[in-house]
Amino acid sequence: MTAQIPFDNSYVRLPPSFYVAMSPSHASAPRMLRFNRLLAERLGLDAEGLDTPEGAALLSGATYPEGAEPVALAYAGHQFGHFNPQLGDGRALLLGEIVAPDGARFDLQLKGSGPTPFSRGGDGRAALGPVLREYLVSEAMAALGVPTTRALAMVATGDPVFRDAAVPGAVLTRVASSHIRIGTFQYFAARGDRDALRRLADHAIARHDPEAARAERPIHTFLAGVIARQARLVAQWMAIGFVHGVMNTDNMSISGETIDYGPCAFLDAYDPETVFSSIDRDGRYAYANQPGIAQWNLTRLAECLLPFLAEGTDAAIEEAQGLLAGFAEAFNAAYIAAFRAKLGLVGEDEGDARLVEDLLSRMTVGLADFTLTFRRLCESAVDPAADAEVRALFQDPDSFDAWAMRWRARTPREETSPEDRRAAMRLANPAFIPRNHHVEEAIAAAVEREDFGPLDRLLKVLSHPFDDQPDAQFYAEPAPIGGAPFRTFCGT
């Protein structure tokens, strides 16, 4: 069966300064490792035709399908606070765009497809390990209900890539609402190209905020929308213990989706200062710093848009500051709503924020596992005897008892029954997350032994993160105590 992808490309209709048109590098022996049929069907793609050797060739760069117009996108970015005026897609190509049956537009991007003019001396390739990580974690995030890019396919190229040693190469087909980043706006702002900035803003509005186009001040409304989306996204990260690890401005999508899963990881024992990335030596992107960094990044976006916010620099700055002030309000509202849900609280009480923070403080001191604490609380909502399973997670169980008394004093003010409260909490507190040690074990098995069984089993469990799955409790447990601190690496 001939694989077909119905492209409908819009980004390439922007001026040539936005991208570099080029072909992917040839993969010598493309082989489909995993194909996401459910996602393909959601996108209205021909799953039967693509999950074939021909499809592997199309999604590896060995060939590319009719209608594709592959381009490497230009963007800049602040990396760990330091500005680089030219980054761009150094190992990725936007194949083109498709429109799903529901009318939503998506990018199809090949990641690891070879060098581009933006590669900055790199080989433009992707090793199998990082491709596996992004496939697994991005699909887990989607199942957790977090806005994210998605993984359509993993294709082995048949070519080695060289990092510390020769490792198998692979290409990830990434699906995103778009690949427009804060850094995309920075690229043109750094060049003083106001016309390009306006074209980019108009394109982003048409794609992500069409209602803003009809507003009295479209770019003002657009910026407010980006701020609100990022605030909600980071609140969702915090509620599942996710640490992005590299919140550079070129890794922040204006669509409000999680993008780029290089050094990401999840909390085991709760500690707000947790850092996993091996290169984040100062903790800039620690778990607790994520809201502040998001607002800092959004400030950089607002700086790019100042010429369009108001007449005169002072007025534009005042306008931007007013919009940016809305980040804290939007984040705090989303954050407390998420944690109220995790505690089974439907109504609002002025003491709820203190109740949440008190539990988190006790979890920090008690080295309590983040995911297990909240999941086990679901049973405590109907049976105080179940507290024994929660308190066992704390080094000082009495500290949990003191908090539990306050929680139970709060719940009678709710109109829901204990059983309904438990059911609601089970939908807010996953039983399964991509535990870091299980992710690493699955990657190692695939890379070192070509054994994809651990990956498939983990993917199956993570596709239903809120179900109990009694036969899969192995995947719910944290790493054994006493191991070396977990570290992640970018993979480039």
C-alpha positions in Angstrom: 0.0 0.0 0.0 1.4 3.4 -0.9 1.8 5.7 2.1 0.1 9.1 1.7 0.2 12.2 3.9 -2.2 15.0 2.9 0.0 18.1 3.5 -1.5 21.6 3.7 1.5 23.8 4.4 1.3 27.3 5.7 4.6 28.2 7.3 6.5 27.9 4.1 4.3 30.7 2.7 6.1 33.1 5.1 9.2 34.9 3.9 12.4 32.9 3.3 14.1 34.5 6.3 11.9 32.3 8.5 13.5 29.0 7.5 15.9 27.2 5.2 14.4 24.8 2.7 16.4 21.6 2.4 16.1 17.8 2.1 16.6 15.3 5.0 19.8 13.3 5.0 19.6 9.8 3.6 19.1 7.0 6.1 20.9 3.9 4.8 18.6 1.2 6.3 15.4 2.7 7.7 13.4 0.4 9.9 10.1 1.2 11.7 10.7 0.6 15.4 7.3 1.8 16.7 4.4 3.5 15.0 1.7 5.3 17.0 -1.5 4.0 15.2 -3.9 5.6 17.6 -2.3 9.0 17.0 -2.2 8.4 13.2 -6.0 7.7 13.3 -6.6 10.8 15.4 -4.8 12.9 12.7 -6.6 11.2 9.9 -3.5 9.6 8.5 -3.2 6.4 6.6 -1.9 4.1 9.4 -1.8 1.0 7.3 0.2 2.7 4.6 2.6 4.4 7.0 3.3 1.5 9.3 5.3 -0.2 6.5 8.9 -0.3 5.2 7.8 2.5 2.8 6.5 4.5 5.7 9.8 4.0 7.5 11.6 5.4 4.6 9.3 8.4 4.5 9.6 9.1 8.2 13.4 8.6 8.3 14.6 11.0 5.7 15.5 8.3 3.2 12.7 9.7 1.0 10.0 12.2 1.7 6.4 12.1 0.7 4.7 14.0 -2.0 3.5 17.4 -0.8 6.2 17.7 1.9 8.1 20.9 1.9 10.9 20.3 4.4 12.4 23.3 6.1 14.7 24.0 9.1 13.1 26.7 11.2 15.0 29.8 12.3 14.9 30.9 15.9 17.1 32.4 18.7 16.9 31.8 22.4 18.1 32.4 25.9 19.9 29.3 27.0 20.4 29.2 30.8 19.9 32.9 30.8 22.4 33.7 28.0 21.1 34.9 24.7 22.2 33.3 21.4 20.8 35.3 18.5 20.9 32.3 16.1 19.9 28.8 17.1 17.4 27.2 14.8 16.6 23.6 13.9 20.0 22.0 14.1 18.8 18.4 13.8 15.2 18.7 12.7 13.1 19.5 9.7 9.5 20.5 9.5 8.1 18.1 6.8 4.9 20.0 6.5 1.5 20.5 8.1 -1.7 18.4 8.1 -5.3 19.2 9.0 -6.9 16.6 11.2 -10.6 15.6 10.7 -11.7 17.9 13.4 -10.0 20.9 11.7 -7.0 21.2 14.0 -3.7 21.9 12.2 -0.5 20.1 13.2 3.1 20.1 12.2 4.9 16.9 11.3 8.6 17.2 12.1 11.5 14.8 11.7 13.9 15.0 14.6 17.3 13.6 14.0 17.1 14.0 10.2 20.7 15.3 9.7 22.6 18.5 9.7 21.2 21.9 8.7 22.7 25.4 8.4 21.7 25.8 12.1 23.6 22.7 13.3 26.5 24.8 14.7 29.0 22.0 14.1 26.8 19.2 15.2 26.0 16.1 13.1 22.2 16.8 13.1 21.6 13.2 14.0 19.7 11.7 17.0 20.8 8.7 19.0 18.2 6.0 19.7 18.2 6.6 23.5 16.9 10.2 23.4 14.4 9.3 20.7 13.1 6.5 22.9 12.9 8.9 25.9 10.9 11.5 23.9 8.6 9.0 22.4 7.9 7.4 25.8 7.6 10.5 28.0 5.6 12.6 25.5 3.1 9.9 25.1 2.9 9.4 28.9 2.3 13.2 29.3 -0.5 13.0 26.8 -2.2 10.2 28.7 -1.8 12.3 31.9 -3.8 15.0 30.2 -0.9 17.5 29.9 -0.6 19.5 26.7 2.3 18.2 24.8 3.9 17.4 21.5 3.3 13.8 20.5 5.3 11.0 18.9 4.0 9.5 15.7 6.9 7.2 14.9 10.4 6.0 15.8 12.5 4.9 12.9 16.0 3.3 13.1 18.3 4.8 10.4 20.7 1.9 10.2 23.5 4.5 10.7 25.6 4.9 13.8 25.9 8.3 15.5 28.9 9.2 17.6 28.6 10.5 21.2 30.9 9.1 23.8 30.9 6.0 21.6 29.1 4.8 18.5 25.4 4.3 19.2 22.4 3.5 17.0 20.8 6.4 15.1 17.1 7.0 14.9 14.6 9.6 13.8 11.5 10.7 15.7 8.4 12.0 13.9 7.1 14.7 16.2 3.6 16.1 16.0 2.9 19.6 17.4 0.3 22.3 17.2 3.2 24.3 15.8 6.9 24.7 16.4 6.7 28.5 16.9 8.7 29.3 20.0 9.4 32.3 22.1 12.8 32.1 20.5 11.2 32.5 17.1 10.1 36.0 18.0 13.5 36.7 19.6 15.2 35.8 16.3 13.6 38.7 14.4 13.6 41.1 17.3 17.4 40.6 17.6 17.6 41.7 14.0 15.3 44.6 14.3 13.1 43.1 11.7 9.7 44.6 12.6 8.0 43.5 9.4 9.0 39.9 10.1 7.8 40.1 13.7 4.5 41.4 12.5 4.2 38.6 9.9 5.1 36.0 12.6 2.6 37.4 15.1 -0.2 37.5 12.4 0.6 33.9 11.5 0.7 32.8 15.1 -2.6 34.5 15.8 -4.3 32.9 12.8 -3.0 29.5 13.9 -3.4 29.6 17.7 -5.7 32.5 18.6 -8.0 33.2 15.6 -10.4 35.1 18.0 -7.6 37.5 18.7 -7.6 38.6 15.1 -11.1 40.0 15.7 -10.1 41.7 18.9 -9.6 45.5 19.2 -6.0 44.9 20.0 -5.0 41.5 18.4 -1.4 41.3 19.6 -2.3 42.4 23.1 -5.0 39.6 23.1 -2.5 37.1 21.6 0.2 37.8 24.3 -2.4 37.5 27.0 -3.4 34.1 25.6 0.2 32.8 25.5 0.7 33.9 29.1 -2.4 32.2 30.2 -1.6 28.9 28.4 1.9 28.8 29.8 0.6 29.5 33.3 -1.8 26.6 33.1 0.8 24.3 31.5 3.4 24.8 34.3 0.8 24.4 36.9 0.0 21.0 35.4 3.7 20.1 35.4 3.9 20.9 39.1 0.8 18.8 39.9 2.4 15.6 38.5 6.0 16.3 39.8 7.4 16.9 36.3 10.7 18.7 35.9 11.3 19.9 32.3 15.0 20.5 32.9 15.8 22.9 30.1 13.3 25.8 30.0 15.3 27.9 27.6 13.2 30.3 25.6 13.8 28.2 22.4 12.1 25.3 24.3 8.9 27.2 25.2 6.1 26.9 22.6 3.6 29.6 22.2 0.9 26.9 21.7 1.2 26.0 25.4 2.4 22.5 24.7 5.3 20.8 26.5 8.1 20.6 23.9 11.6 19.0 24.0 12.1 16.2 26.4 15.9 16.1 26.7 16.9 16.2 30.4 13.3 15.9 31.8 12.4 13.6 34.7 9.8 13.1 37.5 10.1 13.6 41.2 10.3 10.5 43.4 10.7 11.9 46.9 9.3 15.4 47.0 11.9 18.1 47.1 11.2 21.5 45.6 14.9 22.1 44.8 15.2 18.9 42.7 17.4 19.3 39.6 18.0 16.3 37.3 19.9 17.9 34.4 23.6 17.3 34.5 24.3 20.7 33.0 22.0 22.7 35.3 24.7 23.2 37.9 23.1 26.2 39.6 19.6 24.8 39.7 18.1 27.4 37.4 15.4 25.0 36.2 14.7 23.2 39.5 11.2 22.0 40.1 10.2 24.9 42.3 11.7 27.5 39.9 9.6 26.5 36.9 6.8 29.1 37.4 9.3 31.9 37.8 11.3 30.8 34.8 8.1 30.6 32.7 7.3 34.2 33.6 10.9 35.3 32.8 10.6 33.6 29.4 7.3 35.3 28.7 8.9 38.6 29.6 11.3 38.0 26.8 8.4 37.4 24.4 6.7 40.6 25.6 9.9 42.6 24.9 9.7 41.3 21.3 6.2 42.5 20.9 6.6 46.0 22.5 6.4 47.8 19.2 2.9 46.5 18.7 1.4 46.9 22.2 1.2 50.7 22.4 2.5 54.0 20.9 5.7 54.9 22.7 8.1 52.8 24.6 6.9 53.8 28.1 3.3 53.1 27.3 4.2 49.7 25.6 6.3 48.7 28.7 3.4 49.6 31.0 1.0 47.5 28.8 3.4 44.6 28.8 3.9 44.7 32.6 0.2 44.7 33.1 -0.2 41.6 31.0 2.8 39.8 32.6 1.3 40.5 36.0 -1.5 38.2 35.0 0.8 35.3 34.9 1.0 34.9 38.7 -2.8 35.2 39.0 -3.4 32.6 36.2 -0.7 30.2 37.6 -1.8 30.5 41.2 -5.4 29.8 40.2 -4.5 26.8 38.1 -2.0 25.5 40.7 -4.4 25.6 43.7 -7.2 24.2 41.6 -5.0 21.2 40.6 -3.9 20.6 44.2 -7.4 21.0 45.6 -8.4 18.3 43.1 -5.6 16.1 44.3 -6.9 16.5 47.9 -10.5 15.9 46.9 -11.6 19.5 47.6 -14.3 20.8 45.3 -15.2 24.0 47.1 -12.9 26.9 47.9 -11.7 27.8 51.4 -9.2 30.5 52.2 -7.1 28.0 54.1 -6.6 25.6 51.2 -3.4 27.0 50.0 -1.9 26.7 53.5 -3.2 23.1 53.7 -1.5 22.2 50.4 1.8 23.9 51.3 1.8 22.3 54.8 1.6 18.9 53.3 4.3 19.6 50.7 6.6 20.9 53.5 6.1 17.8 55.5 6.7 15.6 52.5 10.0 17.5 51.9 11.2 16.9 55.4 9.8 13.3 55.5 11.3 12.4 52.1 7.8 11.2 51.1 7.2 10.0 47.5 5.2 12.6 45.6 3.1 10.4 43.4 2.5 7.6 46.0 1.5 10.1 48.7 -1.3 11.6 46.7 -2.4 8.3 45.2 -2.7 6.6 48.6 -4.6 9.6 50.0 -7.4 8.6 47.7 -8.2 5.6 49.9 -7.8 7.7 53.1 -10.7 9.8 51.8 -13.1 7.0 52.6 -11.2 5.0 55.3 -9.0 6.6 58.0 -7.4 3.2 58.5 -5.8 3.7 55.0 -3.7 6.4 56.6 -1.2 3.7 57.5 -0.2 3.3 53.9 0.4 7.0 53.5 2.2 7.6 56.8 4.6 4.7 56.0 6.0 7.0 53.2 7.2 9.6 55.7 10.4 9.3 57.7 8.4 10.9 60.6 4.9 9.4 60.3 3.6 11.6 63.1 4.1 14.7 60.9 1.6 13.2 58.5 -0.9 12.4 61.3 -0.9 16.1 62.3 -1.6 17.2 58.7 -4.3 14.5 58.2 -6.3 15.9 61.2 -6.4 19.3 59.5 -7.4 17.7 56.2 -10.3 15.8 57.8 -11.4 18.9 59.5 -11.6 20.6 56.1 -13.5 17.9 54.2 -16.8 18.0 56.1 -17.4 21.4 54.5 -17.5 19.6 51.1 -20.9 18.6 49.6 -19.5 15.4 48.0 -19.6 12.0 49.7 -16.4 10.3 50.7 -16.9 7.8 47.9 -17.3 10.5 45.3 -14.3 12.3 46.7 -12.2 9.2 46.3 -13.3 8.7 42.7 -12.5 12.3 41.9 -9.1 12.1 43.6 -8.2 9.0 41.6 -8.7 11.0 38.4 -6.4 13.8 39.7 -3.7 11.5 41.2 -2.0 9.1 38.8 -1.0 5.7 40.0 1.7 5.5 37.3 4.2 8.1 36.0 7.3 7.5 33.9 9.5 6.6 36.9 13.0 7.6 36.0 14.6 4.2 36.7 12.0 2.4 34.6 12.5 4.8 31.7 16.3 4.2 31.9 15.9 0.4 32.1 13.6 0.4 29.0 16.0 2.6 27.1 19.0 0.5 28.0 17.3 -2.7 27.0 16.4 -1.3 23.6 19.7 0.3 22.9 22.1 -2.3 24.3 20.2 -5.5 23.5 17.6 -4.5 20.9 15.0 -5.7 23.4 11.9 -3.5 23.1 9.8 -5.6 25.5 10.4 -3.3 28.6 9.6 -0.3 26.5 6.3 -1.8 25.2 5.3 -2.9 28.7 6.0 0.5 30.2 4.1 2.3 27.4 1.1 0.0 27.9 1.0 0.8 31.6 1.5 4.6 31.1 -1.3 4.7 28.5 -3.7 4.3 31.5 -2.0 6.1 34.3 -5.1 6.6 36.5 -6.1 2.9 36.5 -4.9 0.6 39.4 -3.5 -2.2 37.1 -2.8 -4.6 39.9 -0.4 -6.7 37.7 1.7 -3.6 37.1 2.5 -2.4 40.6 6.2 -2.9 39.9 6.0 0.3 37.8 4.4 2.3 40.6 7.3 1.9 43.0 10.1 4.5 43.3 13.7 3.6 42.7 15.4 1.6 45.5 16.8 3.7 48.3 20.5 4.3 48.4 21.2 4.5 44.7 23.2 7.3 43.1 21.3 10.6 42.4 19.5 10.4 39.1 20.9 12.6 36.4 19.7 13.3 32.9 21.6 14.5 29.8 20.5 16.5 26.7 21.4 13.8 24.2 22.8 16.1 21.5 
